[in-house]
Amino acid sequence: MNGKSKRGLATAVAAGVAGLLLTGCGGGGRAAATTPDGWGTLDTKRLSVACPKGFEKVPTRKGNPYEVARATLTEGGVTVASMSVEFDFGTGMNTADTAVVGAEARIQLGATPVKTTEIEVTGPDGPEEARKIAYTFTSKGKEGTPPKGTKLDGVMLTGVDTEQRPYLITVNSKEGTLSHRDISDIVDSVALKKTKK
């Protein structure tokens, strides 16, 4: 084997190893959930999800029996972003496709759906199918929220857990508060747990 052939083989082997590493780190399939340094976590019985720096855990909202965890980001006494986790928010939803239908029905009236994307989240036995719904809406100007008419971005992550029960993670924020990287990191942090009914 001449020098060129050896270099070519070495390059091919290196590329192959790099490809395997990328696959293990999310390039070709989710291997494990990741949480950025300094972020917090909403940890529940059936899943965990990270929330960006500055978010603080708060009590779940009264009147919403499905919500099990919540965190908010405030600036000057105004809530500019919020995250919540809900379980079993509807019946007959035992797949990612049916869960997304139920999730879309919960989007605020008047919101503009942007896109629904097929994604994967980390499960106890490997990647699990899920959906990401992006949308925009405007603030109603309620006390402690941005002024009426302020543009807000919304993202919903939904699917079913290991027992085919629906979950919903909702992230709403004032436009420009969270970056695309922040949202991507939130998705990458979702980890479903092995649970029993």
C-alpha positions in Angstrom: 0.0 0.0 0.0 1.5 3.3 -1.0 1.6 6.5 1.0 -1.5 8.0 -0.7 -3.5 4.8 -0.1 -2.5 4.8 3.6 -3.5 8.5 4.0 -6.8 7.8 2.2 -7.5 4.9 4.5 -6.6 6.9 7.6 -8.9 9.7 6.5 -11.7 7.3 5.9 -11.3 5.7 9.3 -11.2 9.1 11.0 -14.3 10.2 9.2 -16.0 7.0 10.2 -15.1 7.5 13.9 -16.3 11.1 13.7 -19.6 9.9 12.3 -20.0 7.5 15.1 -19.3 10.2 17.7 -21.8 12.5 16.0 -24.4 9.8 16.1 -23.8 9.3 19.8 -24.0 13.0 20.5 -27.2 13.8 18.6 -26.0 14.1 15.0 -27.8 11.0 13.9 -29.9 10.0 16.9 -30.4 11.1 20.5 -28.2 9.2 23.0 -28.8 11.1 26.2 -30.4 14.3 27.4 -28.1 17.3 28.0 -28.5 20.3 30.3 -26.4 23.4 29.7 -24.3 24.7 32.6 -26.1 27.0 35.0 -29.6 26.0 33.9 -32.3 24.8 36.3 -34.5 21.7 35.9 -38.2 21.0 36.2 -38.0 17.4 37.5 -41.3 15.5 37.7 -42.3 11.8 38.2 -42.5 11.1 34.5 -40.0 13.5 32.8 -37.4 16.2 33.4 -36.7 19.3 31.3 -34.2 22.1 31.8 -35.1 25.8 32.0 -32.7 28.6 31.1 -30.7 30.7 33.5 -32.8 33.2 35.4 -36.0 31.0 35.5 -37.4 30.4 38.9 -39.7 27.6 40.0 -43.2 28.8 41.0 -46.4 27.2 42.2 -48.5 25.6 39.5 -51.5 27.7 38.3 -54.8 27.3 40.1 -57.5 26.0 37.9 -55.2 23.9 35.8 -55.4 20.3 37.2 -53.0 19.0 34.5 -50.0 21.2 35.3 -47.4 19.6 37.5 -44.5 22.0 37.3 -43.9 25.6 36.3 -41.1 28.2 36.1 -41.0 31.8 35.1 -38.5 34.5 34.1 -39.3 38.0 35.3 -37.9 41.4 34.5 -38.9 44.4 36.5 -41.8 42.6 38.1 -43.1 41.5 34.7 -43.2 37.9 33.6 -41.4 37.8 30.2 -41.2 34.0 29.9 -42.7 30.9 31.4 -42.4 27.1 31.2 -44.8 24.5 32.3 -45.2 20.7 32.3 -48.6 19.1 32.0 -49.7 15.5 32.1 -52.9 13.7 30.9 -54.3 16.9 29.4 -56.9 15.0 27.3 -58.2 11.5 26.6 -57.6 9.2 23.7 -54.0 10.5 23.2 -51.7 7.5 23.2 -49.3 8.4 20.4 -47.3 11.5 19.5 -49.6 12.2 16.5 -52.7 12.2 18.7 -51.0 14.2 21.5 -50.1 16.9 19.0 -53.8 17.3 18.1 -54.7 17.8 21.7 -51.8 20.2 22.2 -52.8 22.3 19.2 -56.3 22.6 20.6 -54.8 24.3 23.7 -53.0 27.1 21.9 -54.4 30.5 22.7 -57.3 31.6 20.5 -55.9 34.0 17.9 -52.4 32.6 17.9 -50.7 32.0 14.6 -49.2 28.5 14.2 -45.8 28.6 12.6 -44.7 25.0 12.2 -45.1 21.5 13.6 -41.9 19.4 13.5 -41.2 15.8 14.3 -38.5 15.5 16.9 -36.9 13.0 19.2 -36.5 13.2 23.0 -34.5 11.0 25.3 -36.3 8.0 26.7 -35.2 5.4 29.3 -34.5 2.9 26.5 -33.5 5.2 23.7 -34.9 8.0 21.6 -38.7 8.6 21.7 -40.9 10.2 19.0 -42.3 13.6 19.9 -43.6 16.8 18.2 -42.6 20.5 18.5 -45.2 23.1 17.8 -44.1 26.7 17.2 -46.6 29.6 17.2 -46.9 33.3 17.9 -49.5 35.3 19.7 -49.9 38.7 21.5 -50.2 39.5 25.2 -53.6 40.2 26.7 -52.0 42.7 29.1 -53.0 41.0 32.3 -51.3 42.1 35.5 -47.7 41.0 35.7 -47.5 40.3 32.0 -46.1 42.4 29.1 -48.3 45.2 27.8 -51.4 44.3 25.7 -50.4 43.6 22.1 -46.8 42.7 22.9 -45.7 39.9 20.5 -44.9 36.6 22.2 -43.4 33.4 20.9 -44.7 30.0 21.9 -43.3 26.4 21.7 -45.0 23.2 22.7 -43.2 19.9 23.0 -45.6 16.9 23.2 -45.7 13.2 23.0 -46.4 10.2 25.2 -44.4 8.7 28.1 -43.4 5.1 28.6 -47.0 4.1 29.4 -48.5 5.9 26.4 -49.8 8.8 28.5 -49.6 12.3 27.0 -47.3 15.0 28.3 -47.0 18.7 27.2 -44.2 21.1 27.8 -45.1 24.7 27.0 -42.6 27.6 26.7 -44.0 31.1 26.1 -41.8 34.1 26.0 -41.7 37.8 24.9 -40.2 38.0 21.5 -36.4 38.1 21.6 -36.2 36.8 25.2 -35.1 33.2 24.3 -32.8 32.4 21.4 -33.2 29.6 18.9 -30.3 27.9 20.7 -32.2 28.2 24.0 -35.2 26.4 22.5 -32.9 23.8 21.0 -31.3 23.2 24.3 -34.6 22.9 26.0 -35.6 20.2 23.5 -32.3 18.4 24.0 -32.8 18.4 27.8 -36.1 16.5 27.8 -35.7 13.1 29.4 -38.6 10.7 29.8 -38.5 8.4 32.8 -39.5 4.7 33.2 -42.8 4.9 34.9 -45.8 2.7 35.8 -49.5 3.6 35.5 
